[in-house]
Amino acid sequence: MARFGPPDVEKRKQKQDVDRLIKSLADLKDASVRREAAEALGQLGDLADPQAVDPLIAGLNDNRLGMRHACIAFSAWFLSREERFNVLVGHKPAG
């Protein structure tokens, strides 16, 4: 089914539709959708599923700084400070 415009991330957040928010992280057409999805998952906090961690860590390779910041901030809900540090140290900057 073709979509007519970007997904409604706010609606997905209100419905606490974590699966669709995670899918929005991979939206290749719209960087703002990816960033908004990462922020929405962060705002859901402990309601969000830990399965979002790997896609958000992958988001550290996004070419948009805002997306990378949102991914780092969200990971705080699931990763300890040491784990976040290890992810960042092992992260190769986009470029």
CYANA upper distance limits for C-alpha pairs under 8 A (distance plus 0.5 A):
  3 ARG  CA      7 PRO  CA      8.40
  6 PRO  CA     30 ASP  CA      7.86
  6 PRO  CA     33 VAL  CA      7.58
  7 PRO  CA     24 SER  CA      8.09
  7 PRO  CA     33 VAL  CA      7.86
  8 ASP  CA     12 ARG  CA      6.98
  9 VAL  CA     13 LYS  CA      6.65
  9 VAL  CA     21 LEU  CA      7.43
  9 VAL  CA     24 SER  CA      8.30
  9 VAL  CA     33 VAL  CA      7.54
  9 VAL  CA     36 GLU  CA      7.12
  9 VAL  CA     37 ALA  CA      6.59
  9 VAL  CA     40 ALA  CA      7.99
 10 GLU  CA     14 GLN  CA      6.69
 10 GLU  CA     40 ALA  CA      7.98
 11 LYS  CA     15 LYS  CA      6.71
 12 ARG  CA     16 GLN  CA      6.51
 12 ARG  CA     17 ASP  CA      5.63
 12 ARG  CA     18 VAL  CA      8.05
 12 ARG  CA     20 ARG  CA      7.43
 12 ARG  CA     21 LEU  CA      7.00
 13 LYS  CA     17 ASP  CA      6.67
 13 LYS  CA     18 VAL  CA      8.02
 13 LYS  CA     21 LEU  CA      7.87
 13 LYS  CA     40 ALA  CA      6.34
 13 LYS  CA     41 LEU  CA      7.95
 13 LYS  CA     44 LEU  CA      7.89
 16 GLN  CA     44 LEU  CA      7.84
 16 GLN  CA     47 LEU  CA      8.21
 16 GLN  CA     48 ALA  CA      8.20
 17 ASP  CA     21 LEU  CA      6.79
 18 VAL  CA     22 ILE  CA      6.58
 18 VAL  CA     41 LEU  CA      7.63
 18 VAL  CA     48 ALA  CA      6.52
 18 VAL  CA     49 ASP  CA      7.17
 18 VAL  CA     52 ALA  CA      8.47
 19 ASP  CA     23 LYS  CA      6.85
 20 ARG  CA     24 SER  CA      6.66
 21 LEU  CA     25 LEU  CA      7.13
 21 LEU  CA     37 ALA  CA      5.86
 21 LEU  CA     38 ALA  CA      8.22
 21 LEU  CA     40 ALA  CA      8.13
 21 LEU  CA     41 LEU  CA      7.56
 22 ILE  CA     26 ALA  CA      7.99
 22 ILE  CA     37 ALA  CA      7.59
 22 ILE  CA     38 ALA  CA      8.45
 22 ILE  CA     52 ALA  CA      6.60
 22 ILE  CA     55 PRO  CA      7.56
 23 LYS  CA     27 ASP  CA      7.74
 24 SER  CA     33 VAL  CA      6.98
 24 SER  CA     34 ARG  CA      6.30
 24 SER  CA     37 ALA  CA      6.46
 25 LEU  CA     33 VAL  CA      7.72
 25 LEU  CA     34 ARG  CA      4.90
 25 LEU  CA     35 ARG  CA      7.88
 25 LEU  CA     37 ALA  CA      6.43
 25 LEU  CA     38 ALA  CA      7.18
 25 LEU  CA     55 PRO  CA      7.65
 25 LEU  CA     56 LEU  CA      8.08
 25 LEU  CA     59 GLY  CA      8.03
 26 ALA  CA     34 ARG  CA      7.07
 27 ASP  CA     31 ALA  CA      7.70
 27 ASP  CA     33 VAL  CA      7.17
 27 ASP  CA     34 ARG  CA      6.54
 30 ASP  CA     34 ARG  CA      7.39
 31 ALA  CA     35 ARG  CA      6.85
 31 ALA  CA     64 ARG  CA      7.65
 31 ALA  CA     67 MET  CA      8.12
 32 SER  CA     36 GLU  CA      6.46
 33 VAL  CA     37 ALA  CA      6.51
 34 ARG  CA     38 ALA  CA      6.80
 34 ARG  CA     67 MET  CA      7.16
 35 ARG  CA     39 GLU  CA      6.69
 35 ARG  CA     66 GLY  CA      6.95
 35 ARG  CA     67 MET  CA      5.03
 35 ARG  CA     70 ALA  CA      6.91
 36 GLU  CA     40 ALA  CA      6.45
 37 ALA  CA     41 LEU  CA      6.68
 38 ALA  CA     42 GLY  CA      6.78
 38 ALA  CA     56 LEU  CA      7.63
 38 ALA  CA     67 MET  CA      7.67
 38 ALA  CA     70 ALA  CA      6.12
 38 ALA  CA     71 CYS  CA      6.41
 38 ALA  CA     74 PHE  CA      7.37
 39 GLU  CA     43 GLN  CA      6.67
 39 GLU  CA     70 ALA  CA      6.12
 39 GLU  CA     71 CYS  CA      8.22
 39 GLU  CA     74 PHE  CA      7.52
 40 ALA  CA     44 LEU  CA      6.74
 41 LEU  CA     45 GLY  CA      6.96
 41 LEU  CA     48 ALA  CA      6.56
 41 LEU  CA     74 PHE  CA      7.33
 42 GLY  CA     48 ALA  CA      8.30
 42 GLY  CA     70 ALA  CA      8.27
 42 GLY  CA     73 ALA  CA      7.57
 42 GLY  CA     74 PHE  CA      4.92
 42 GLY  CA     75 SER  CA      8.30
 42 GLY  CA     77 TRP  CA      7.95
 44 LEU  CA     48 ALA  CA      6.13
 45 GLY  CA     74 PHE  CA      8.15
 45 GLY  CA     77 TRP  CA      6.60
 46 ASP  CA     77 TRP  CA      7.15
 48 ALA  CA     52 ALA  CA      7.95
 50 PRO  CA     78 PHE  CA      7.08
 51 GLN  CA     55 PRO  CA      8.36
 52 ALA  CA     56 LEU  CA      6.67
 53 VAL  CA     57 ILE  CA      6.58
 53 VAL  CA     75 SER  CA      6.88
 53 VAL  CA     78 PHE  CA      7.65
 54 ASP  CA     58 ALA  CA      6.67
 55 PRO  CA     59 GLY  CA      6.74
 56 LEU  CA     60 LEU  CA      7.42
 56 LEU  CA     71 CYS  CA      5.63
 56 LEU  CA     72 ILE  CA      8.29
 56 LEU  CA     74 PHE  CA      8.28
 56 LEU  CA     75 SER  CA      7.68
 57 ILE  CA     61 ASN  CA      8.49
 57 ILE  CA     71 CYS  CA      7.11
 57 ILE  CA     72 ILE  CA      8.19
 57 ILE  CA     75 SER  CA      8.18
 57 ILE  CA     87 VAL  CA      8.07
 58 ALA  CA     62 ASP  CA      8.19
 59 GLY  CA     67 MET  CA      7.30
 59 GLY  CA     68 ARG  CA      6.55
 59 GLY  CA     71 CYS  CA      6.67
 60 LEU  CA     67 MET  CA      7.98
 60 LEU  CA     68 ARG  CA      5.26
 60 LEU  CA     69 HIS  CA      8.49
 60 LEU  CA     71 CYS  CA      6.99
 60 LEU  CA     72 ILE  CA      7.98
 60 LEU  CA     91 HIS  CA      7.77
 60 LEU  CA     93 PRO  CA      8.23
 60 LEU  CA     94 ALA  CA      8.43
 61 ASN  CA     68 ARG  CA      7.69
 61 ASN  CA     91 HIS  CA      8.29
 61 ASN  CA     92 LYS  CA      7.75
 61 ASN  CA     93 PRO  CA      6.83
 61 ASN  CA     94 ALA  CA      5.62
 62 ASP  CA     67 MET  CA      7.05
 62 ASP  CA     68 ARG  CA      6.78
 62 ASP  CA     94 ALA  CA      6.93
 63 ASN  CA     67 MET  CA      8.49
 63 ASN  CA     94 ALA  CA      6.20
 63 ASN  CA     95 GLY  CA      7.64
 64 ARG  CA     68 ARG  CA      7.09
 65 LEU  CA     69 HIS  CA      6.72
 66 GLY  CA     70 ALA  CA      6.69
 67 MET  CA     71 CYS  CA      6.69
 68 ARG  CA     72 ILE  CA      6.80
 69 HIS  CA     73 ALA  CA      6.68
 70 ALA  CA     74 PHE  CA      6.59
 71 CYS  CA     75 SER  CA      6.65
 72 ILE  CA     76 ALA  CA      7.48
 72 ILE  CA     84 ARG  CA      8.26
 74 PHE  CA     78 PHE  CA      8.40
 75 SER  CA     79 LEU  CA      6.26
 75 SER  CA     84 ARG  CA      7.72
 76 ALA  CA     80 SER  CA      7.28
 76 ALA  CA     81 ARG  CA      7.90
 76 ALA  CA     84 ARG  CA      7.81
 79 LEU  CA     83 GLU  CA      6.10
 79 LEU  CA     84 ARG  CA      6.45
 80 SER  CA     84 ARG  CA      6.71
 81 ARG  CA     85 PHE  CA      6.69
 82 GLU  CA     86 ASN  CA      6.72
 83 GLU  CA     87 VAL  CA      6.72
 84 ARG  CA     88 LEU  CA      6.71
 85 PHE  CA     89 VAL  CA      6.53
 86 ASN  CA     90 GLY  CA      6.57
 87 VAL  CA     91 HIS  CA      6.49
